[in-house]
Amino acid sequence: MRLRPLILAVAIACALPAMAQQGTAPDPAGADSENRSRQIPLEEIRYFVSVYNAIREAYVTPVEDKKLMRSALRGLLLDLDPHSVYFDADAAKDFNEDTAGAYEGVGVELQQQPGPVLKIIAPLEGGPAERAGLRSGDIITAIDGQPINDTTGSTPLRGVAGSEVKVTVQRQGRAPFEVSLKRERIQLQSVRSRLLEPGYGYIRISRFQAGTGEEFDQALEALKTQANGRLNGLLIDLRGNPGGLLGPAVKIADDLLDDGLIVSTRGRARNSDIRNHAKPGDLLAGAPVAVLVDAGSASASEVLAAALRDNRRARIIGSRTFGKGSVQSFLPLANGDAVKLTTARYYTPSGRSIQGVGIHPDVILTPENETAPSRYSEASLPGHLQGEEEPESKLAGENAGHVLPGDAPIQAALAELKRLASQNPK
């Protein structure tokens, strides 16, 4: 039998644990423990080979080696946490296109879950999915009548601009329904801005991708120009922002801080322990900032919100955030496939991990026509990484926040921003 793919699987599994942390003092006991962690578990591999051979030789229909091995590689990540994923080459290409900011599809941020099904993290602003009324927390169970496939996942939603695709959707409180979507070239403009009133700026960040930091700078300068050179206050809208790249969130926090810790990350790999500090230069010169969040604000959105609040630079307004406090690394493979692996937790400037609990706003908002929270949170995801402050006695998702659509939350946040401005010395 061919052992080369098996060796590849073991190498991926062992690569990151084999890296020692920098600055660790020599410790004989620790060294023995680390050496043991580097050893290849030969006995377990023998079991794997036995099962592999049994499938190849006795399964009712032949299965290609490539398909078997990819299934095994997916299995390595399956029980880790919902954000650790094995991508085939097509899915890896889709992921890279998303972070770059352009692709052809229906404009929706998804997470594959057991079933398998696709859970909507957030429809992208202005895209076909949002215009069709799809919401954060909706579950896609089929694409063009076909159940979601473990191997292809959301890839069938991509396609030539102008073509149509039908999705079957489950939504809490109603029967399953179908939605027809027309694919478009999704040019992901991640930042939009306008003046809400003279002197009060509004910047909407829909996701954090390559170039978001620069888009924010340009939007802020344009608002300042419209306000005759100085803003009385700025509202940053992060509702439904699923996160994305960490770097742009750190840059935007740095833009609004003169000093202080922005975020720190801690993990087992050598390069995962990082502390990001702000450099002098507050682009708003101390003008008050409010940040609007809801249950769909996740990951890098939570990094930005926590950095500004913990440094006493902004007030957080809205509903409890999603609670994703983990960092993923993208590891490309030689065959075009890739692994997205959770490699660290991040910590707010105050030293808290928000994994599983989210950020509780300073000013609480609730939707006008909804009485119960969405139960849409990191804590509700099967197999999620247990948070350090996550109450084990709570039901999954019990502390979830609300999704806050529409303009009413903006007006409520603007009122709070004006109150802050009235207390701000000119």
C-alpha positions in Angstrom: 0.0 0.0 0.0 1.1 3.6 -0.5 2.2 5.2 2.7 3.2 8.7 1.4 -0.3 10.3 2.0 -0.4 8.8 5.4 3.0 10.4 6.3 1.5 13.7 5.0 -1.4 13.4 7.4 0.9 12.7 10.4 3.1 15.6 9.5 0.2 18.0 9.5 -1.0 16.7 12.8 2.4 17.0 14.4 3.8 20.1 12.9 2.5 22.8 15.2 2.8 20.9 18.5 6.4 20.3 17.6 7.3 24.0 17.8 8.5 25.2 21.2 7.6 28.6 22.6 10.3 31.2 22.6 11.9 32.2 25.9 11.0 28.9 27.7 13.7 28.0 30.3 15.2 24.5 29.9 13.3 22.1 32.1 14.2 18.4 32.1 10.6 17.3 32.9 9.2 19.8 30.4 11.7 18.7 27.8 10.7 15.0 28.3 7.0 16.0 27.9 7.8 18.0 24.8 9.8 15.2 23.3 6.9 12.8 23.9 4.5 15.2 22.2 6.8 15.1 19.1 6.8 11.4 18.9 4.7 9.9 16.1 1.9 7.7 17.7 2.9 4.5 15.8 0.3 2.3 17.5 -2.5 4.6 16.6 -1.2 4.8 13.0 -1.3 1.0 12.8 -5.0 1.1 13.7 -5.6 3.8 11.1 -3.8 1.7 8.4 -5.9 -1.3 9.4 -9.1 0.6 8.9 -7.8 2.2 5.7 -7.0 -1.2 4.2 -10.3 -2.7 5.3 -12.2 0.1 3.5 -10.0 -0.2 0.3 -10.4 -4.0 0.2 -13.9 -4.7 1.5 -16.2 -1.7 1.1 -19.1 -2.5 -1.1 -18.0 -0.2 -3.9 -14.4 0.9 -4.7 -13.2 4.2 -3.1 -10.4 6.2 -4.5 -7.3 6.6 -2.4 -7.4 10.4 -2.8 -11.0 10.6 -1.5 -10.2 8.3 1.4 -7.2 10.3 2.4 -8.9 13.7 2.2 -11.7 12.3 4.3 -9.1 11.2 6.9 -7.5 14.7 6.8 -10.9 16.3 7.4 -11.4 13.9 10.3 -8.2 15.2 11.9 -9.9 18.6 12.3 -13.5 17.6 12.7 -13.6 17.3 16.4 -11.2 20.2 17.3 -13.5 23.2 17.0 -16.0 24.7 14.4 -13.3 27.1 13.0 -10.6 24.5 12.2 -11.3 23.3 8.7 -9.6 21.3 5.9 -10.1 23.1 2.5 -9.8 21.3 -0.8 -8.2 23.4 -3.6 -11.5 25.0 -4.7 -12.5 25.9 -1.1 -9.0 27.3 -0.4 -9.3 29.5 -3.5 -12.8 30.7 -2.3 -11.3 31.5 1.1 -8.5 33.6 -0.4 -10.9 35.4 -2.7 -13.1 36.3 0.3 -10.2 37.9 2.2 -9.0 39.6 -1.0 -12.4 41.2 -1.4 -13.9 39.9 -4.7 -15.6 36.7 -6.0 -18.7 35.5 -7.9 -21.4 34.2 -5.7 -24.4 35.2 -3.5 -22.7 37.3 -0.8 -23.0 35.5 2.4 -20.6 34.5 5.3 -21.1 30.8 6.1 -20.0 28.2 8.6 -20.3 24.5 7.8 -21.8 22.6 10.8 -22.7 18.9 11.5 -25.6 17.6 9.5 -24.0 18.8 7.3 -25.6 22.2 7.1 -24.5 25.8 6.4 -25.1 28.4 9.1 -25.3 32.0 8.0 -22.9 34.1 10.1 -23.9 37.3 8.2 -25.3 38.2 4.7 -22.9 40.6 3.1 -24.2 44.1 2.9 -25.9 44.9 -0.4 -25.4 41.4 -1.8 -28.0 39.0 -3.3 -28.5 37.1 0.0 -29.2 40.2 2.0 -31.6 41.6 -0.7 -33.5 38.3 -0.6 -34.0 38.6 3.1 -31.6 36.0 4.4 -30.4 36.7 8.0 -27.7 35.9 10.5 -28.6 32.5 12.1 -30.5 31.1 9.1 -29.6 27.5 8.3 -29.1 26.4 4.6 -29.9 22.7 4.3 -29.8 22.2 0.6 -28.5 23.9 -2.6 -30.5 23.4 -5.8 -32.4 20.6 -4.0 -29.3 18.7 -3.1 -28.3 18.2 0.6 -25.1 20.0 1.7 -22.1 17.8 1.0 -19.3 17.3 3.5 -16.7 17.6 0.7 -18.0 20.5 -1.4 -19.6 22.5 1.5 -20.6 26.0 0.2 -18.7 25.8 -3.1 -21.9 25.2 -5.1 -23.1 28.7 -4.2 -20.2 30.1 -6.2 -20.7 30.3 -10.0 -20.8 32.5 -13.0 -22.3 36.0 -12.4 -25.9 36.1 -13.7 -26.7 32.4 -13.0 -29.3 31.4 -10.5 -29.1 29.1 -7.5 -31.9 28.0 -5.1 -31.3 27.4 -1.4 -33.5 25.7 1.2 -33.5 27.6 4.4 -34.5 26.8 8.0 -35.3 29.8 10.3 -36.3 29.7 13.9 -40.1 29.9 14.3 -41.1 29.1 10.7 -41.3 26.2 8.3 -38.4 25.5 5.9 -38.6 27.7 2.7 -36.8 28.1 -0.6 -35.1 31.3 -1.8 -33.9 31.9 -5.3 -30.7 33.9 -5.6 -28.9 35.4 -8.7 -25.1 35.2 -8.4 -23.2 38.4 -8.9 -19.6 39.6 -9.0 -19.3 40.5 -5.3 -16.9 43.4 -4.9 -16.6 43.6 -1.2 -16.5 47.2 -0.2 -15.9 46.8 3.5 -16.3 50.4 4.6 -19.1 52.9 4.0 -19.5 56.3 5.6 -21.7 59.4 5.8 -22.5 62.3 8.1 -25.5 61.6 10.4 -25.7 65.2 11.4 -23.4 68.1 11.0 -20.2 67.2 12.9 -21.2 63.6 13.6 -19.7 60.9 11.4 -20.8 57.4 10.7 -18.6 54.6 9.5 -20.0 51.1 8.7 -17.5 48.3 8.6 -19.1 45.1 7.1 -16.0 42.9 7.4 -12.2 43.0 7.8 -10.4 42.2 4.7 -7.2 43.2 2.9 -7.5 47.0 2.5 -10.1 47.7 5.2 -7.7 49.7 7.3 -6.9 52.0 4.3 -10.6 52.3 3.4 -11.3 53.4 7.0 -8.6 56.0 6.9 -10.0 57.4 3.6 -13.5 57.4 4.9 -12.5 59.2 8.1 -10.6 61.9 6.2 -13.6 62.5 3.9 -15.9 62.9 6.9 -13.5 65.3 8.6 -13.4 67.4 5.4 -17.2 67.5 5.2 -17.2 68.6 8.9 -14.8 71.5 8.2 -11.8 69.7 9.5 -13.1 68.3 12.8 -15.7 65.8 13.9 -17.6 66.2 17.2 -18.0 62.4 17.4 -17.8 59.2 15.4 -20.1 56.2 15.3 -18.5 52.9 14.1 -21.1 50.3 13.1 -20.0 46.7 13.5 -23.4 45.0 13.5 -23.4 41.7 11.6 -19.6 42.0 11.0 -18.3 38.4 11.1 -14.7 39.5 11.4 -12.0 38.4 9.0 -8.4 39.5 9.1 -7.1 40.6 12.4 -4.5 43.1 11.0 -7.0 45.7 9.8 -8.9 45.7 13.1 -5.6 46.3 14.9 -4.8 49.2 12.5 -8.2 50.9 13.0 -7.8 50.7 16.8 -4.3 52.2 16.4 -5.8 55.0 14.4 -8.0 56.0 17.3 -5.6 55.5 20.2 -2.5 57.4 21.4 -1.1 54.5 23.4 -2.0 51.3 25.2 -2.4 47.6 24.4 -4.7 46.8 21.6 -4.9 43.0 21.7 -2.7 40.0 22.7 -2.7 36.4 21.5 -1.5 33.3 23.2 -1.1 29.8 21.8 1.3 26.8 21.7 3.1 27.7 18.5 6.3 29.7 18.7 5.0 32.7 16.8 1.5 32.8 18.4 2.3 34.9 21.5 1.9 38.5 20.3 1.1 41.8 21.9 -0.1 44.7 19.7 0.4 48.2 21.1 -0.9 51.5 19.8 1.5 54.2 18.5 1.0 57.9 19.2 -1.5 59.7 16.8 -5.2 59.7 17.4 -6.8 60.7 14.1 -9.8 62.1 15.9 -7.8 64.2 18.4 -9.9 62.9 21.3 -13.4 63.4 19.9 -15.7 60.8 21.4 -16.3 57.4 19.7 -19.3 55.0 20.0 -19.2 51.5 18.6 -22.5 49.8 17.6 -22.5 45.9 17.9 -25.0 43.0 18.0 -25.1 39.2 18.0 -23.5 39.1 14.6 -20.4 41.1 15.6 -17.6 38.5 15.8 -13.9 37.9 16.0 -12.0 40.9 14.6 -15.1 43.1 15.3 -14.9 42.1 19.0 -11.1 42.8 19.0 -11.7 46.4 17.8 -14.6 47.0 20.2 -12.8 45.7 23.2 -9.6 47.6 22.4 -11.4 50.9 22.2 -13.5 50.3 25.4 -10.7 48.8 27.5 -8.6 51.9 26.7 -11.5 54.2 27.6 -11.7 55.5 24.1 -15.2 54.4 23.2 -18.6 53.4 24.5 -20.1 50.1 23.3 -23.8 50.2 22.3 -26.1 47.5 21.2 -26.4 43.8 22.2 -24.0 41.1 23.4 -21.6 40.1 20.7 -21.0 36.7 19.2 -18.1 35.6 21.5 -15.4 34.3 19.1 -12.2 34.8 20.9 -9.9 32.5 18.9 -7.3 33.1 16.2 -7.0 30.9 13.0 -3.9 30.4 10.9 -4.2 29.6 7.2 -1.7 26.8 6.2 -1.5 26.2 2.4 -0.4 22.8 1.2 1.7 21.9 -1.8 -1.3 20.3 -3.7 -3.4 23.5 -3.5 -5.4 22.3 -0.5 -5.2 24.2 2.8 -5.8 23.9 6.5 -7.5 26.7 8.6 -6.4 25.8 12.1 -7.2 27.5 15.5 -3.7 28.3 16.9 -4.3 30.9 19.6 -6.8 32.7 21.9 -6.9 36.5 21.9 -7.2 38.6 25.0 -8.5 42.1 25.4 -6.3 44.9 26.8 -7.8 44.2 30.3 -6.6 40.5 30.0 -10.0 38.9 29.4 -10.9 36.2 26.9 -14.3 36.8 25.4 -14.4 33.2 23.9 -17.9 31.9 24.4 -19.2 34.9 26.3 -18.8 37.9 24.0 -18.8 41.6 24.9 -21.6 43.0 27.0 -22.3 46.6 25.8 -22.3 49.7 28.0 -25.7 50.7 26.6 -28.1 47.8 25.9 -30.4 48.0 22.9 -33.2 45.5 21.9 -34.9 45.1 18.6 -38.3 46.7 18.3 -40.2 43.6 17.1 -38.4 40.8 18.9 -38.7 39.8 22.6 -36.3 36.8 22.8 -32.5 36.8 22.1 -31.4 35.0 18.9 -29.6 32.2 20.8 -27.0 32.8 18.0 -23.5 32.8 19.5 -20.2 31.0 19.6 -21.4 29.1 22.7 -24.2 27.6 20.7 -21.9 26.1 18.1 -21.4 22.3 18.6 -17.8 21.5 19.7 -16.8 25.1 20.2 -13.6 25.9 22.1 -14.5 26.2 25.8 -14.1 29.8 27.0 -12.1 30.6 30.1 -15.0 32.7 31.5 -17.8 30.7 29.9 -20.2 29.5 32.5 -20.4 25.7 32.2 -23.8 25.5 33.9 -25.4 27.7 31.2 -27.2 26.2 28.3 -25.4 26.7 25.0 -26.2 30.2 23.6 -28.3 31.2 26.7 -26.4 34.5 26.9 -26.7 35.2 23.2 -27.5 38.7 22.2 -30.0 40.1 19.7 -29.6 40.8 16.0 -30.3 44.6 15.6 -31.4 45.4 12.1 -32.4 48.8 10.6 -31.8 52.4 11.4 -33.3 52.6 14.9 -30.1 51.3 16.6 -28.1 54.0 14.7 -30.3 56.7 16.0 -30.1 55.4 19.6 -26.3 55.2 19.3 -26.2 58.7 17.8 -28.1 60.0 20.9 -25.5 58.4 23.2 -22.6 59.8 21.0 -24.1 63.4 21.3 -24.4 62.9 25.1 -20.7 62.0 25.2 -19.8 65.0 23.0 -21.6 67.3 25.3 -19.3 66.2 28.1 -16.1 66.4 26.0 -14.0 69.5 26.5 -13.4 71.3 23.2 
